[in-house]
Amino acid sequence: MKGLRMMYLFVLALAMACNTGPKDKKQEGKSVVQNIPKVVTADIEAGIKANIAKKVEEGGGYFNMVAEGKELRLQLVRVHTEYLSNLGPRRHFACVDLADINGDVYDVDFFLEGDPGNMTVTETTLHKLNGKPFYTWKQRKDKTWYRKPIQNASSDLLGVIEGEDKFEFRYEVTLPEIRESAKLWIPIPQSDRFQTIKLVEVKAPAEHRILKDKNYGNSILYTELSPEHSERQLALVYDVERQEKRPYEDDSSVTKYLNASLLMPVGDRFQVLADSIIGQKRNGGTLMQARALYDYIIDNMRYAKFGKYGSGDAVYACDALTGNCTEFHSLFISLARSAGIPSRFAVGASIPSDRNEGGIDGYHCWAEFYAEGKWWPVDISEANKYTALATYYFGRHPANRIEFSRGRDLQIEPGPHSGSINFLAYPVMEIENAPAFPETFFSFHRKADKEASEKVANLP
């Protein structure tokens, strides 16, 4: 897509540069060419921002557009500086991300005319919605370019299921050898507006009870074990109906999501770094600031499972610029909170989209930030892996996942001897107050496939 867009702009600029006929050249002469100011990308960026700012002022705080019969109230998220182009004398192109008040993010193409400091928009078209294109650029035989609509664009090949997903999820734990008394804590997913959870089976070797953590309200299975439970298996099976997550309102207090946690500091070096990343966007809205932090992490971190990965240590992530999802989102949260943007952490599992059953490669985590009266989901490590979905993951979590728990530094009673729980995805286990690490395995069976199989089996 990027290649097509850049090719289009190059050809368009070349065509416009060559369109002046011999008669015009004789009449205008070199002096006319010399009177056309030189334009750099910073001029085009300033021009599109000035036009948007004017429309926002006229629109009561929003950039108003109509698309497919809907009135959109948009706010600027970012200008794609990589696509800013001078198409010829006094003709320019800009691509901009704008977020609607309901959380949709639109990629909008603008054509402008004029000189630096005096540019006007001549054409505006919606190019993408949440990362999915409405059209692409195609070339005719005569070398001119045109927009070709894209029907039913889908993101499922990159792991995204939109709308809803239904599946059975199995959480299995195989206990290690136990020579002394032991304790075990396991997250229990809860229903909310985006997931409906039904616990259909509990297989446990000992009596157990459900605890609640003090700060976030997570449900946690707790059991006490003895040597007779060595190498036994514990299994939890859930029926899950999951909705695609988008920006949403809730009545939780946001101020506590500005505070530091043990491995996600706030202020100091993170304040300095956040200020340098946001820069002049400090004068823009919270969405622009959050997007700047999001893009910085995508551009600078590398997804790699080595070193001190998996603990969610923002200091390590800031230094090493590597890690898994915990490092990506811990660094984002430390930066966002340091910039005054409430942010929070959650963990669960991502359900494969390209098959309907089987094992799952461990846990997955993500984050949310607060802006414009809503919590905006982000998944920066997935956006880092699949840059084509970077816009989608700024404000969306797909339906094919399950959330286990929220928050960091979980405090429960009775709790581990080691203190608060950093985050809860895999079981936390202690044998005589020493950490132990049971084998954990996740698997799933997509319900639609199961129901279809049952229907086929019941046919006469």
N, C-alpha and C positions, 0 to 999 in steps of 0.2 A: 504493500500500500504506500509506504513511504517512497519507494523507488518510482512508482507510477506518478505520484504527486509531484515529485521533484522533476521527473522527465517532462511532465506536462508544463510545468512552470518554465523550464528551460526552452522548450519548443515555442511556447507562447511568447516568451521574451524575444526569441530570435525572429519569429514571424513579425512581431510588431516593430522590431528594429529595422526590418527589411521592407516594410510596407510603403515607405515614402517613395513616390514615383519620381522620375527624372525631372518632370516639370516643376514639382514642389521643391526639389533640391535647388533648381536654378533660381527660383523665386526667393527662397528663404536664405540660402547661403550658409556659410559657416557661423555667422554671428548668432543665428537663432539657436543652433546647437550649443554654442557657448553660453547662452542665457539660461539653459536648463540646469538647475542646481544638481550637484552630485548628491545622490541619496544612498545612505547606508542603512543597515537593518535597524539600528537604534532609532533612526528617523521614522521608519515604518512602525516600529513598536510604539513610539510616542504618538504617532498619528492614530493608530487604532485605539489606543487607550484613551486619547482625548475624545474620540468619537463615541466610545462606549460611555465615558464619564458624562458627556453631554446628554446622551439618551437616558442614563440613569437619573440624572437630575430632573429631566423632563418627565420621567416615568415614576416619580415619587419614591425613588430609592431602588428601582429595578430597571433592568434592560428588558423591555417588553417586546415579545414577538408572538406571531400566530403561526402554528404549525399543525397541519392535519386537523384543522378546526378547533384546536386548543389554544387558549391564551396562556403564554408562558411568561412567568415573572422570574427573570434570570439575574444572577450575580456573577461577576467575573471570578474565575478560579485561576486561570493562567493564560498567558500568550505563548503559543508554540514558537519560540524564537528560532528553532531549527527550520521552520517553514517560511519565515518572513522573506519575501522576494520582491525585487524590483523588476517588473515585467517590461519595462520600456519607458520612454519619456512620459513622466508623470502618471505612470500606471503601476500599481503595487498590489501585493497579495499578502494576506495575514490569515492565520488559523488560530482560533481562540476556543478555550473551554469555558463554558458558562453553566452554572448549576441552577436548576429550577427550584422553587421553594418546596417542592415535594421530594427533592433529593435526586432527581434525574440529572445527569451531566451530559450536555450537548456539546459536540465539536462543531463549531460554526466557521464556515469559510467566508471571508470578506474580500471584496475587491475595492480598491481605493483609487482616487485620482487626486493629483495636486502635488505641491512642493512641500518640503519640510516645514512644519509649523502651520500648514494650511492644507490639510488633506480631508477629503470627504468620501464617505462610503457610497459606492455606486451599485453594489450588488451584495446580497447576503443570502447564504443558503445553509441549511442544516445538513452537515455531512455525516455525523455519527450520533447515535444515542447510546450512552453507557458503553462506548467502545465499539458498537456494532454499526457498520456503515450503511447509509441509505443508497449510496452510489459510489462508483469508482470512475477513474478517468480512462477513456479508450481513444485510440487514434484511428482516424479515417484513412482511406487510401491517399487522399490529397494532403496528408500530413497534418491536418487540423485535428483538434481534440474536442471531445464531447463527454458529457456525463452519462454514464450508463447505470440505471437503477440496479440495486442488488436486492433480490427477493429472499426473504426468510433466512437472513444471515444467522449463522449459529456458532456458538462458542463451545459446544460440547466436546469437540476434539481436544480442547485445551483444559479439560477437566471441570467445566462449568455446566451445571444443570440449573436452568432458570425455572421460575415458577414454583414447583413443589417436587418433593421426592418422598418416597415411602420405602422403608426398609426395616428389616430385622437386624439388630446390632447385638453382637455377642462379645462380652468382656470376660476373658478367662485369665485366671491367675494360678500358676503352679507353685506351691509353697516350697521353700528350700528345706534342708534338714534343720530341725529345731531341737536343740539340746537343753534349752532352758525355756522359761516362760517368754511369750512373744505377744506383740500387739500389731494390728494391721488397720490401716485407714484407706478406704477406696472411695473415689468420687461417685456420686449417684446423680446422673443427669436429671434436670427438672423441666417441667413444662413451662413455657412462657408463650408470648404472642407469636413466636416464630417456630417453635417446636412443640409437638405434643408427644409426651413420653409415657409409655405404659410398661411398667416392669412386669413381665409375664413369667419369669422363672428366676428363682434364686437357689443356687446349689452351694451350700456353705458347710464346711466340716465342723463348725462350732456355732454356738449361740451368737447372735449379733444384734446390734441396734443402730439406729440412725441418729447422727449428731448434726447440729447446725453450727456453722462457724459464726463468730460474733459480728463480723463486719459486713459480710456480703451475702449471708443467708444460704450458702451452699449446703446441700445435703451430703453427708459422708457416712458410709457404712463403717462401723467399728466392731472389731471382734478381738477377743483375747484367745491365744492359742497356747498349746503345750506340745511336748515332744511327740505325743501320739498323732498329731496332725501333720507330721513331717511328710513332705512330698505329696500331700493331698491337693486336690484341685478345688478352686472356688470359681463359680461361673455366674454371671448376671446376663440375662437376655431381655432385650427391650424391643417393643414395637415402636417405631418412630415415624412420625409425619412431620416433615420439615418444610418450611416456607423460605423462599429466597429472602434474605435480609437486606433491607434498604434503610436510609435514614429514618429515624423514628423518635417520637417524644416519649418520655417517661417522667415520673414524679420523684425520681431519686435526687438526692442532693449532689450537686456537681462539685462543690468546694473541696470535698475530701479527695477528689481525683486530681487535685493540684499538689498534693503532698508527696514527699519522697517516700520510697520504700527501701528496704535493706540493699537491694541490688539495682535499684533505679533511682539514683540520686537526682536532686533538683538544684539548679543554680550553679555557681562557680563555672567550671569549664563548659558545662552544658548550656549555661546562660550565654557565655561568650560565643559558643558555636552556633546556637540557635539564632542569636542576633545577627551573626555574619551571614547565615543562610537566608534568613528572611530579608535582611537589608531594607531596601526601599519599600518592600511589600508590607512593612509594618504600617504604612499608611493605607493599605488596602484592608479588605475584610479578613475575618478569621479563616475562611475557606482558602484564600490565597496563601496565607501564612502556613496553614497545615499542608497544602499541596507542595509548597516549597520544601518543607521538611521531608515529606513523602518522596519527592523526586530526588532529593539529596541522598537519601538512603538507597534508593534503587540504583542511582548512578555510581555510588561509591562503595557499597558493600558487596561482598561476594558470598553466595550461599555455599558453605563448605562445612562438612562435619568432621572437623579435626580441632586439636587444641582444646581450649576450655569451653567448648560449645555446649549448649543445652541447659545452661543454668540461668539464662536470662540476665546476665551481668552486663549492664549498660556501659560500665567503665571498660570492660574487656572488649565489648563490641566497638566502642569508640576508638580504642587503640588498635585492635587487630583488623577491624572492618571485615570480619568474616564471622560465620556462625550459621545456626539454623533459624527457624522462625522465632525462637525465644529471644535471640540476640537482635534480630531485625526489629521486633516490636518493642523490646525493652529500650533500645536506643531511641526509637521514635517517641515513646512515652516520656522518657527523661527530657528530650529536647522540647516536646510539646508542652509539658508542664512548666518547664523553665521559661517558655515563651508566654505563659499564662493561658494555655489551652488545656482544659480538663481532658484527660485521656485515661483509658482503662484497658485492662488485659483480660483475655479469656482463652480457654484451652479446651480442646476436644479432639475430634478425629475427622479427617476428610475422607469421604466415601468415593471410591473410584467411579468415574462416569462411563468408562469404556467397557465395563463388564458388569454383570448383575449378581455376582457372588464371589466369595473368596476372602483371603486375608487382606489386612490393611497394614501398611508400612508405618506403624507407630502413631503417635499423637501429632496434632497440629495445633498451632495457636495463632491468635490474631489480636487486633486492637480496635478500639473505637475512640473517636474524639468528639468533643461537644462544640457545635457551632450553629448559629442561626436557630437556636431553640431546639435542636435535634442532636441525637447521637449518630455519628456517621461511621459506619463500619469501614475498615481498611484491612487489606491483606497484602503487606508489602513484600514478604518473601515470595509469594506466588507471583506478584507483579514483577519482581526481579527475575524470576524464571521465565515468564511468558510476557514479554514487553507488549505484545499485541493486546493484552488484557489490563494494561496499567490503568486505563481510564475506568474500566469496569470495576476493578478492585478498590478504587477510590469512591466509596459510597455503597458498595455491594459486598455481600457474602453469598455464595451460591447455595442452592437448596440441598445439595449433596454433602452435608456435614452434620455433625452432632456436637453440641456443646456440653462438656462435663462440668466445668466450674468457672467461676469468675474471680478475679482479684489475685493479689500477691500477699505474702506474709499472713496466711490464714491462721486464725487463732481459734482453737477448739478445746473442749474440756470433756473427757480427758484428752490431752494432746501428747505428741511425741516428747521424749526427754530432751531432744535437741532444740525444742522451742517451736516457734511458728513454722508453718509449712510454706516454703517458697512459692510453689504453685502445685496444683493437684491434678495430674493426668494419670501417671502410673501410680501403683500403690505405694504408700509409705509404710515401711515395716521396721520394727525394732525387735531384736532378740536380746533380752537383758540389757535394754537401753542402748544397744549398739545397732547401727544401721544394717539392714539386710535388704537384699534385692531379689524378690521373687520374679520368676519368668512370667512375662505378660504377653498376651496375644489377643488382637482384635480381629474380628471377622464380621461379614455382613451377608445378607441375602435380600436383594431388592424385591419388594412386595409385588410390584406389577408383574415381574417375571414369574414369581411363585404363583400368583393368582391365575395367570395365563396358563401355566403348566397344569394346575388343578383342573381348569376348565377343559383342556385338551384330554386329560386323563379320564374325565367323566363323560366324554362323548360316547354315544352308542356305537 
